[in-house]
Amino acid sequence: MANLIAALDQGTTSSRTIIFTPSGDIVAMAQQDYPQIYPQPDWVEHSPQNILDSQLDTFKKALKQAKVGASDIACIGICNQRETTVIWERQSGKAVANAIVWQDKRTAPAIAALSDDQRKIIHQKTGLVADAYFSASKIRWLLDHHNLQARAEQGELCFGTIDSWLLFNLTNGDVHATDVSNASRTMLWNIHNHQWDDYLLTLFNIPTAMLPSVKASNSHFGDYQLDGTSIPIHSVIGDQQAATFGQACLTPGQSKLTYGTGCFLLSPTEQTVASSRGLLTTIGWQIDQQPPVSAVEGSVFIGGAVLQWLRDGLGIIQHASESQAMAESVPDSNGVMFVPAFAGLGTPYWDSQARGMMIGLTRSTSKAHIVRAALEAIAYQCTEVVDAMRTDGAQVNELRVDGGASANGFLLQQQADLLGIPILRPKQTESTALGAAWMAALGKGLIKIDDINQYWQAKQTFEPQISRDEAGERMRQWQRAVSRAKEWVK
Ligand code: ADP
């Protein structure tokens, strides 16, 4: 009997397929990068066809690597880069233009033109801070610049985030749907009544006829026909929410922190009140007909990316993995503070005018001090996100970590020291794909929700080793540095 799960993990720079057993062991994995398209400064696009082709290629490669066929796959789960916007023709299935990627800032002027009242209403209804990052203004831009409003109103066009685009294609145009976690990133979804919001649709003049239907995350979304086998697609979930589920952070008080290019902290929450500290409220997932689970989300724009800059920009390291030994070769950063606000600051500052800065340099500053300060900066920024959650009343008792930079033990020890809580690195660090796989397995009935708590295992725990006074003193020093980097560009 088929008992493997294929997670299609469609990310910002690559498409991946990971084949899992129900308990979360990896059987095979295939990955393919695809082109990033930068037509103008601040614009980022993907070809929807590239996304689809690379995703299907990795699926076939993963099957081959696992030496299994379509009939061995019990179900498919989809997790995806969020907010990225595609519009396609319902009839032909052809995309009308390239996808506008979440990082794309072309619609910032449209967002800046919103009134304070409109921003407040957006925040209250969607849990999001009004921003060009989310899908709403990207849909508006595509409709305007490709002259599509009338066709959209007549129902000739479909809007979707990447999950919907994949789903439509995998089901041969049968299914135009998404799940609640992805819907909550469009800035058009009301997180209180769990519906597309009429006020927001009117505000952005987006026709209802182009919207996908919205389902629970473990629904039977449709079937993918491969080699004469019909494989049920049994989950759709945004990547950060999937990672939270894959880390078995299922209840309030449990949080996951992904150290990738940027850092994202998510924690399930019972309250859906808008944060006063710059955190987003979002939908984590929905299982069956149960009420959707809300989550708070904090974001750090530059996380592991600071190591990429030390490597590619300054050339003071060859590989990100060297950074741990370099940082540990010195007892401290010798007074150096590095604020990597290359693209402004996210939670809790949301300061787009802040810029990167190193302060405290002397003639005795070495490369190792700078590398150490860069890793410490990742930990300082994430500490501020957790502090924001605590100020909002959330409990954060431990942190489960994943993402490329979670390989760095020095970073995780710093994080434990600054936060004063244990940092847990799991056995399976492919949390995003695992979350989508478990969500699908749940939908298909291969596992039960309680099994996830058993399957998830910590491999290593980092315990705090400094006093709370010392941690407080270090955070105050960090904040002094941040205050000098804020509101720098005019
Ligand atoms: P994303 O999914 O955002 O592309 P990944 O989770 O693949 O990111 O992580 C990649 C990031 O992790 C890169 O920015 C890289 O610099 C960083 N990274 C990888 N290995 C290490 C390491 N050992 N120490 C610190 N950072 C690392």
Boltz pocket constraint, residues with backbone or C-beta under 6 A from the ligand:
constraints:
  - pocket:
      binder: B
      contacts: [[A, 11], [A, 13], [A, 259], [A, 260], [A, 261], [A, 262], [A, 303], [A, 304], [A, 305], [A, 306], [A, 307], [A, 308], [A, 320], [A, 321], [A, 322], [A, 323], [A, 324], [A, 402], [A, 403], [A, 404], [A, 405], [A, 406], [A, 407], [A, 408]]
      max_distance: 6.0
